[in-house]
Amino acid sequence: MSIITVAVCAVVAAVLALSLRQKNAEIAVLLTVAASVLLLFSLLSAASSVLGTVNSIVAAAQINTGYIAILFKVIGICLLTEFAANTCRDAGSSALAANITLAGKILVTVAALPLYADILNTVLSILQR
């Protein structure tokens, strides 16, 4: 799916939601969420090509696959956090959106803990030489 298609679909959904918001705000929020989810799922096909490219780079560079798993986990947390926070903001719940953002930051930190431990162990082994 091209960016033009994504942008047109998003603008059409936003205009429809804006016109519906005056009559039925709940339906407008549901329309926005549904359009966002549909666009997100339609873009998942592009994710497979990204995964293939990253796998070939990892194989060629002989990088630890654990690091790549952490990278994809963190990217997934960030994308889902952004989606959920934007949906909450659109529904008028900015406090909930802020809490989702905070939770995403904490979960990214937790997901990256093994990477921090490996970096610390590497630094300590270099300092002990």
C-alpha positions as CSV (number, residue, x, y, z in Angstrom):
1,M,0.0,0.0,0.0
2,S,1.4,3.4,-0.9
3,I,1.6,6.4,1.3
4,I,-0.9,8.2,-1.0
5,T,-3.5,5.4,-0.4
6,V,-2.9,5.5,3.3
7,A,-3.1,9.3,3.4
8,V,-6.3,9.4,1.4
9,C,-8.0,6.7,3.5
10,A,-7.0,8.5,6.7
11,V,-8.2,11.9,5.5
12,V,-11.5,10.4,4.3
13,A,-12.0,8.6,7.7
14,A,-11.1,11.8,9.6
15,V,-13.6,13.9,7.6
16,L,-16.3,11.4,8.1
17,A,-15.6,11.2,11.8
18,L,-15.6,15.0,12.0
19,S,-19.0,15.2,10.4
20,L,-20.3,12.4,12.6
21,R,-18.9,13.8,15.8
22,Q,-21.6,16.5,15.9
23,K,-24.4,14.0,15.8
24,N,-22.9,10.9,17.5
25,A,-19.5,11.2,19.1
26,E,-19.3,7.5,20.0
27,I,-19.7,6.4,16.4
28,A,-17.1,8.9,15.3
29,V,-14.6,7.5,17.7
30,L,-15.4,4.0,16.6
31,L,-15.0,5.0,13.0
32,T,-11.6,6.5,13.7
33,V,-10.5,3.4,15.6
34,A,-11.7,1.1,12.9
35,A,-10.0,3.0,10.1
36,S,-6.8,3.1,12.1
37,V,-6.9,-0.6,12.7
38,L,-7.6,-1.4,9.1
39,L,-4.8,0.8,7.9
40,L,-2.5,-0.8,10.4
41,F,-3.3,-4.3,9.3
42,S,-3.0,-3.4,5.7
43,L,0.5,-2.2,6.3
44,L,1.6,-5.4,8.0
45,S,2.4,-6.9,4.7
46,A,5.2,-4.4,4.4
47,A,6.6,-5.7,7.7
48,S,7.3,-9.1,6.2
49,S,9.7,-7.5,3.7
50,V,11.4,-5.6,6.5
51,L,11.8,-8.8,8.5
52,G,13.3,-10.5,5.5
53,T,15.8,-7.7,4.9
54,V,16.8,-7.6,8.5
55,N,17.2,-11.4,8.7
56,S,19.6,-11.3,5.7
57,I,21.6,-8.4,7.2
58,V,21.8,-10.3,10.5
59,A,23.0,-13.5,8.8
60,A,25.6,-11.6,6.8
61,A,26.9,-9.6,9.8
62,Q,26.7,-12.6,12.2
63,I,24.9,-10.5,14.8
64,N,23.3,-12.1,17.9
65,T,19.7,-12.7,17.1
66,G,18.8,-11.9,20.7
67,Y,19.6,-8.3,20.0
68,I,17.4,-8.2,16.9
69,A,14.5,-9.8,18.9
70,I,14.9,-7.0,21.5
71,L,14.9,-4.4,18.7
72,F,11.7,-5.7,17.2
73,K,10.0,-6.0,20.6
74,V,10.9,-2.4,21.4
75,I,9.6,-1.2,18.0
76,G,6.4,-3.1,18.5
77,I,5.9,-1.6,22.0
78,C,6.5,1.9,20.6
79,L,4.1,1.5,17.7
80,L,1.3,0.0,19.8
81,T,1.8,2.6,22.5
82,E,1.6,5.4,19.9
83,F,-1.6,3.9,18.4
84,A,-3.3,3.5,21.8
85,A,-2.3,6.9,23.0
86,N,-3.4,8.6,19.8
87,T,-6.7,6.8,20.0
88,C,-7.3,7.9,23.6
89,R,-6.4,11.5,22.7
90,D,-8.8,11.4,19.9
91,A,-11.5,10.1,22.2
92,G,-10.8,13.0,24.5
93,S,-9.0,11.2,27.3
94,S,-5.6,12.9,27.4
95,A,-4.9,11.6,30.9
96,L,-5.3,8.0,29.8
97,A,-3.1,8.7,26.8
98,A,-0.3,10.1,29.1
99,N,-0.5,7.0,31.2
100,I,-0.3,4.7,28.2
101,T,2.8,6.7,27.0
102,L,4.4,6.3,30.5
103,A,3.6,2.5,30.4
104,G,5.2,2.2,27.0
105,K,8.4,3.9,28.2
106,I,8.6,1.6,31.2
107,L,7.9,-1.5,29.0
108,V,10.6,-0.4,26.5
109,T,13.1,-0.1,29.4
110,V,12.1,-3.5,30.7
111,A,12.4,-5.1,27.3
112,A,15.9,-3.7,26.8
113,L,17.2,-4.8,30.2
114,P,19.1,-7.8,28.7
115,L,20.8,-5.5,26.3
116,Y,21.8,-3.1,29.2
117,A,23.2,-6.1,31.1
118,D,25.3,-7.3,28.1
119,I,26.7,-3.8,27.6
120,L,27.5,-3.5,31.3
121,N,29.2,-6.9,31.2
122,T,31.2,-5.9,28.2
123,V,32.4,-2.7,29.7
124,L,33.3,-4.4,33.0
125,S,35.3,-7.1,31.1
126,I,37.2,-4.4,29.2
127,L,38.0,-2.5,32.4
128,Q,39.3,-5.6,34.1
129,R,42.0,-6.2,31.4
